[in-house]
Amino acid sequence: MEITEVRVKLVQDNTERLRAFCSVTFDGEYVVRDLKIIEGTNGLFVAMPSRKLTDRCPKCRSKNHLRAKFCNECGAKLNENRAGRDSAGRTKLHADVAHPINARCRERIQNAIVEAYEQESERAKEPGYRPPRLDEDDYEGSDYDELVAELKRDRGAARRAAETSAPPSPPQQAEDQPEEQPEEQAEPAEGEESSEPTKSDDEFSAGIF
């Protein structure tokens, strides 16, 4: 099986470890998408297409990614150490959907992709450069948007959990509304009679009858 085409789409933000997305075509007939080129501690490596591992909330049984700290549905706090580990002792958060089954095949694929990435990086420096179109125009954005949405869900769930556990705060009076002051009654000037009718002693007795 021969690698007949490699398409690479560079990531604009060079501050991230993710350098590019790519697709690989074999024998001109079979294409694998959503491979990622990542900058590791020992140089570039290729991450195979994968899916996120999930588990269920023990309270409401909703699915959550293993990285989630709070349930996306009910906001319950989740055990942060519930993810399993691989043979190297690393936390296992993803499972490959497609991958080579021996080191020789993996090396062939990785070498072809890294070479295509370096060529695409050189072309990107030329004026008027236009990135190649991948078979799915929106899958790069969906990967990033899903990650952002996941982080927002975690923050929202944490906020809801904090609001339900915190005691209600007493209502505060608005700043633009001054406190109501009791009306002061002006005292009549000397020689003037008060405008309020004076209550006579007979009024109390009148109510009895």
Secondary structure as UniProt FT lines:
FT   STRAND          3..10
FT   TURN            14..15
FT   STRAND          18..26
FT   TURN            27..29
FT   STRAND          30..40
FT   TURN            41..42
FT   STRAND          43..47
FT   STRAND          50..52
FT   STRAND          54..56
FT   TURN            58..60
FT   STRAND          63..65
FT   TURN            66..67
FT   TURN            72..74
FT   TURN            80..81
FT   TURN            87..88
FT   STRAND          94..96
FT   HELIX           103..124
FT   TURN            127..128
FT   TURN            137..138
FT   HELIX           139..165
FT   TURN            175..176
FT   TURN            190..191
FT   HELIX           201..206
FT   TURN            207..208
//
